Amino acid sequence: MNIVSFFLLFLLSFSFYITSQKSVFQNSIDLFDQALFEWSGVWAEVAQHAKEKHYKVESIEQAMIEAIDAFVSALDPHSSFLDTKSYNAIIEKTAGEFCGVGIMINTMRSTKDKFLTIVDVIPDGPAAKSGIMQYDKIIEIDCQLIDGMTTEEAISLLKGKKDTKVAVTILREGSPDLLTMTITRDIIKEQQSLCFYIPDKNIYYLSLSTFAQNSTQQLEHLLKQTQRNNPKGLILDLRNNSGGLLNVAIDIAGLFLDKNSIVVTTKNNKDETTATYKTTNNPIKNKNLIICILINNYTASAAEVLAGALQVHADKKDQKTNLMVFIVGTPSFGKGSVQEVMPIGKNCALKLTTSLYFLPYDTMVQGIGIQPDIYIERYTPPSEHSNWLTDSYGKESTLSHSISLEKKEKKPNRKKCTEKNTAETTPISHKKQIEAILQKDNQIKEAINVISLVYHGQKNLPTVVTDRKTALYFLKHNYVYNSTIEIEEIILTKQ
């Protein structure tokens, strides 16, 4: 039996099934099923011609994988077909530890993107020791071009057995040529955080690069410490946090919100609520603690849920404790969709967008993101490449099948994969990285200014600065940041 005969038999069977289900389909064939019915025959013809006349059909399996992935990926930017290797990589990731290179990448990229963007480097990890830096763009892994490769495929190439090596070719700001670096893989713990205290300002800082199992415990421990020391405020840094475990984001929200507060709901394609996530414990936050949450265009998914939920609840004043929460930075990514991974045949899986997130009071996230109360651009590194990264990768609307933005990049001078490194490979110590954050990160400095000003407003003008709304009004009229300034011209006349 040839391919065409097989598909004709399939179509007859499918037609019989449709006929037998007339009551379900209300005597009409669904447009989706009708299109599938018609185009299956076209696909059968194409496959038969390729089999008979193409000079060399090498792998029908790979062709099928790519064809299915092309269909699924065209549905939305976050759905994809996972072959066996990519599916196993996702399973491995949920285990909590894996052998890799120690970088955080932009997971929201499209398959069409020719780069894999490094949004953060884990301190003292393999990549940091090899000289890899934040905002480097990987274009090759072991001489395989990223162009046309899915993010899952690229991640699986970066992972491997402990003490094995992987070569990455990168494009770096300020370097006229591509740089090739060899990284020795090691065990990477999924959760990475950074916490410190700013004594002269009496402010705590905690950075979470992702939501993992121990994230809630880390923040809970810090909040209990703040109760003893009575600081002015806390800076919670969610920049470059692409999400992680949603239940952890819900638990973290429970440290600040009243018990049984709605954090987020999900709705399906029929606008039906499929799940409602509420806090389960009483908050432990010091009621006087001022909180600044730092976000940027790489803050996505569960991180947006946390920041947005706290912002909405603080605005609506529906909490027993007066929430003094302020969002500082730039608008978040805008990924408000939920993907479900469904195992299917051939040891593959389907990652499919099945619902959307909605914050309390039916507040949308998808394609919109979280808007900061205090809009502050990060001035370091002020580079052409970082601006290009923001425009090309930094928001949901730039993804394929969301809003398509075509950008043409000049091809850099190519180096062979075997050439020696020309980059500075001296690793930066953890202590120096912290110092760099304190000394050069203008967004952290602005968050410190916000906390300090609100704190002094509460102390010196308690009848004026009473809640989040009055605090924002107070900030607007006493603190100059990247907002519109009203200016009136004065005409000087002779006396």
HELIX and SHEET records of a PDB file:
HELIX    1   1 ILE A    3  SER A   20  1                                  18    
HELIX    2   2 LYS A   22  PHE A   25  1                                   4    
HELIX    3   3 LEU A   31  LYS A   53  1                                  23    
HELIX    4   4 ILE A   60  SER A   73  1                                  14    
HELIX    5   5 THR A   84  LYS A   93  1                                  10    
HELIX    6   6 PRO A  126  SER A  130  1                                   5    
HELIX    7   7 THR A  151  LEU A  158  1                                   8    
HELIX    8   8 SER A  215  ASN A  229  1                                  15    
HELIX    9   9 LEU A  246  ALA A  253  1                                   8    
HELIX   10  10 ALA A  302  LYS A  316  1                                  15    
HELIX   11  11 PRO A  360  ASP A  362  5                                   3    
HELIX   12  12 GLU A  384  TYR A  393  1                                  10    
HELIX   13  13 GLU A  396  THR A  398  5                                   3    
HELIX   14  14 HIS A  430  LYS A  440  1                                  11    
HELIX   15  15 ASN A  442  ASN A  460  1                                  19    
HELIX   16  16 ARG A  468  ASN A  478  1                                  11    
SHEET    1   A 4 SER A  80  LEU A  82  0                                        
SHEET    2   A 4 CYS A 348  LEU A 359 -1                                        
SHEET    3   A 4 ILE A 262  LYS A 267 -1                                        
SHEET    4   A 4 THR A 273  LYS A 278 -1                                        
SHEET    1   B 3 SER A  80  LEU A  82  0                                        
SHEET    2   B 3 CYS A 348  LEU A 359 -1                                        
SHEET    3   B 3 SER A 337  ILE A 344 -1                                        
SHEET    1   C 3 SER A  80  LEU A  82  0                                        
SHEET    2   C 3 CYS A 348  LEU A 359 -1                                        
SHEET    3   C 3 THR A 363  MET A 364 -1                                        
SHEET    1   D 2 GLU A  97  GLY A 100  0                                        
SHEET    2   D 2 ASP A 186  LYS A 189 -1                                        
SHEET    1   E 4 ILE A 103  ILE A 105  0                                        
SHEET    2   E 4 LEU A 116  VAL A 121 -1                                        
SHEET    3   E 4 LYS A 137  ILE A 141 -1                                        
SHEET    4   E 4 GLN A 144  LEU A 145 -1                                        
SHEET    1   F 5 ILE A 103  ILE A 105  0                                        
SHEET    2   F 5 LEU A 116  VAL A 121 -1                                        
SHEET    3   F 5 LYS A 137  ILE A 141 -1                                        
SHEET    4   F 5 LYS A 165  LEU A 171 -1                                        
SHEET    5   F 5 LEU A 179  THR A 184 -1                                        
SHEET    1   G 6 SER A 193  ILE A 198  0                                        
SHEET    2   G 6 ILE A 203  LEU A 208 -1                                        
SHEET    3   G 6 GLY A 233  ASP A 237  1                                        
SHEET    4   G 6 ILE A 290  ILE A 295  1                                        
SHEET    5   G 6 VAL A 325  GLY A 329  1                                        
SHEET    6   G 6 ILE A 374  TYR A 375  1                                        
END                                                                             
